[in-house]
Amino acid sequence: MSPRRLDRIVSSLGYCSRREVRDLVADGRIRIGEDLATRADVRVDPELVRLDNEPLEAPGGLLAMLHKPIGYVCTRADGEGPTVYELLPPRWMSRNPRVTTIGRLDKDTSGLLLITDQGDLVHRYTSPKSDCEKVYVAEVDHDLDESLIAIFASGTVMLRGEEKPCLPAKLEIIAPSTARLTLTEGRYHQVRRMFASQGWHVEKLHRTHFGDYELGDLAEGEVAPMHR
């Protein structure tokens, strides 16, 4: 990892202001490897920095999974209800670059969200050219028909107001009114709109997978940091 100024490293990770890093150094709370730091403006490898004998959190960039509960929104705007950012450790909200979500979920959808401060990851997973698979479990208002499997896989499903059909999607019926749907796109409310186009209303929606990441048994509202 490229050397950077110590005060900029610590402040960019949300620990404190650059000015306050000088106080941490003066109090002997920062080490560079095994040695006490003596200056806040020294250039160091971020991975060598220890604060209170602990390594800095994700100095090379943050990536985490969040189990989003129903009722939370993925925006920072006021007035739309509680936001997923309220579920994150407070220090993450002071990181620079700031944290954001990858693959938004609407207010009435639960499940896996990725959280990161790395712009390259956001682009990788949300670019129109990305073929990242997302897996959802949908509960609908009446029993599903086996014909939906072929319809969703055909690449011909049209959504209201759009000019291009959805890409082929894999549908598995796992209970009379419950299905698992795997998509490689991320259109606005796509799962709900796909079912609606065929006459089904989605009553409950939950995302279990995003790319290589699986929600597993992560508890609702909980966050799990991961290594890139």
Protein Blocks (a to p, Z undefined) as FASTA:
>chain_A
ZZddfklmmmmnopacfklmmmmmmnopacehjbccfbfkbccdfklpcgehiacehklo
pcddddddehiacbfbehiapcfklmpcfklmmgccddddehiadfkbgcjddddfbfkl
mmmmmgmkbccdcddddddfbdcdfklmmmmmnopaccehiabdcdddddddfbfkbccd
ddfbdcehklmmmmmmnopacfbdcdfbgcjbcfkjacehiacdddZZ
